[in-house]
Amino acid sequence: MAVLPLPLAAAYGVSKRALAAYADTLRLEAGTHVGLTTVYPSMVRSPIHDSTREAGLSLEGVSRPEPLEGVVSAVVAAVTARRAPRDVATTRRGRAEMALARHAPSLADRIVRRTVAARMAAGAFAEAPLAEGLRRRHGRDNK
């Protein structure tokens, strides 16, 4: 989510973008002497998502969970590379999403909007008070 913003995850996305910006700054300051890689997993199932799911705000169906083993493999590959790669996605789909978000951000936004609209039509976020504005804008207000 550092490169592909998703609704209902603004604070999470902003924190990831801040880390990406910090990594870029470190590369400029120390990159001649230190290799720095930023690893971008999409979403890993972990307890951090429990409260979001309980609040009815799960982004499953919008963001795809990745196996922890794949993330660990990507980190190990980056750490053991002869030359530190700049940015590493942990799946082929992640690489495509990262390229799309960076090189065609308007298209990426349209894809996210279309995906969220489809999820809304399927009843996603129906019981989440924090998604009331999103439901209203999509004509799905339960009231």
URLINQUI-V306561 format. One record per residue. N is the residue number from 1. PHI is phi in whole degrees, -180 to 180 (NA if undefined). PSI is psi in whole degrees, 0 to 359 (* if undefined). Layout:
BEGIN
n->N phi->PHI psi->PSI
n->N phi->PHI psi->PSI
END
This chain:
BEGIN
n->1 phi->NA psi->6
n->2 phi->-75 psi->340
n->3 phi->-119 psi->344
n->4 phi->-124 psi->99
n->5 phi->-69 psi->141
n->6 phi->-125 psi->143
n->7 phi->-65 psi->155
n->8 phi->68 psi->10
n->9 phi->-135 psi->32
n->10 phi->-60 psi->312
n->11 phi->-64 psi->320
n->12 phi->-65 psi->313
n->13 phi->-63 psi->319
n->14 phi->-64 psi->320
n->15 phi->-65 psi->323
n->16 phi->-69 psi->320
n->17 phi->-65 psi->324
n->18 phi->-64 psi->318
n->19 phi->-65 psi->321
n->20 phi->-65 psi->318
n->21 phi->-65 psi->321
n->22 phi->-64 psi->318
n->23 phi->-62 psi->319
n->24 phi->-61 psi->318
n->25 phi->-65 psi->317
n->26 phi->-61 psi->322
n->27 phi->-59 psi->320
n->28 phi->-70 psi->324
n->29 phi->-80 psi->319
n->30 phi->-125 psi->4
n->31 phi->-63 psi->342
n->32 phi->-76 psi->344
n->33 phi->-122 psi->344
n->34 phi->-135 psi->136
n->35 phi->-85 psi->140
n->36 phi->-135 psi->123
n->37 phi->-118 psi->138
n->38 phi->-108 psi->124
n->39 phi->-100 psi->132
n->40 phi->-118 psi->84
n->41 phi->-76 psi->152
n->42 phi->-73 psi->291
n->43 phi->-154 psi->134
n->44 phi->-117 psi->128
n->45 phi->-62 psi->123
n->46 phi->-159 psi->167
n->47 phi->-59 psi->342
n->48 phi->-62 psi->335
n->49 phi->-90 psi->352
n->50 phi->-60 psi->312
n->51 phi->-67 psi->326
n->52 phi->-66 psi->315
n->53 phi->-63 psi->317
n->54 phi->-63 psi->330
n->55 phi->-84 psi->1
n->56 phi->79 psi->20
n->57 phi->-114 psi->23
n->58 phi->-59 psi->138
n->59 phi->-97 psi->11
n->60 phi->-62 psi->138
n->61 phi->97 psi->339
n->62 phi->-107 psi->310
n->63 phi->-110 psi->133
n->64 phi->-93 psi->131
n->65 phi->-65 psi->144
n->66 phi->-117 psi->148
n->67 phi->-69 psi->140
n->68 phi->-57 psi->324
n->69 phi->-60 psi->323
n->70 phi->-67 psi->323
n->71 phi->-67 psi->315
n->72 phi->-61 psi->317
n->73 phi->-61 psi->319
n->74 phi->-65 psi->319
n->75 phi->-65 psi->314
n->76 phi->-61 psi->317
n->77 phi->-62 psi->320
n->78 phi->-68 psi->318
n->79 phi->-69 psi->327
n->80 phi->-95 psi->0
n->81 phi->-66 psi->146
n->82 phi->-59 psi->320
n->83 phi->-127 psi->129
n->84 phi->-62 psi->121
n->85 phi->-70 psi->151
n->86 phi->-70 psi->299
n->87 phi->-129 psi->136
n->88 phi->-130 psi->120
n->89 phi->-89 psi->154
n->90 phi->-95 psi->356
n->91 phi->-142 psi->165
n->92 phi->-62 psi->317
n->93 phi->-61 psi->319
n->94 phi->-60 psi->320
n->95 phi->-64 psi->319
n->96 phi->-66 psi->317
n->97 phi->-63 psi->319
n->98 phi->-64 psi->316
n->99 phi->-64 psi->317
n->100 phi->-62 psi->313
n->101 phi->-64 psi->324
n->102 phi->-81 psi->322
n->103 phi->-102 psi->342
n->104 phi->-142 psi->63
n->105 phi->-61 psi->327
n->106 phi->-66 psi->320
n->107 phi->-66 psi->317
n->108 phi->-59 psi->317
n->109 phi->-61 psi->317
n->110 phi->-64 psi->320
n->111 phi->-64 psi->316
n->112 phi->-63 psi->314
n->113 phi->-59 psi->317
n->114 phi->-65 psi->318
n->115 phi->-65 psi->316
n->116 phi->-65 psi->319
n->117 phi->-61 psi->319
n->118 phi->-66 psi->320
n->119 phi->-65 psi->320
n->120 phi->-63 psi->316
n->121 phi->-62 psi->331
n->122 phi->-84 psi->0
n->123 phi->97 psi->6
n->124 phi->-62 psi->145
n->125 phi->68 psi->12
n->126 phi->-62 psi->329
n->127 phi->-105 psi->11
n->128 phi->-97 psi->111
n->129 phi->-57 psi->325
n->130 phi->-70 psi->345
n->131 phi->-99 psi->11
n->132 phi->-55 psi->313
n->133 phi->-63 psi->319
n->134 phi->-64 psi->316
n->135 phi->-61 psi->317
n->136 phi->-62 psi->315
n->137 phi->-66 psi->335
n->138 phi->-96 psi->7
n->139 phi->69 psi->27
n->140 phi->-118 psi->22
n->141 phi->-64 psi->132
n->142 phi->-80 psi->354
n->143 phi->-89 psi->*
END
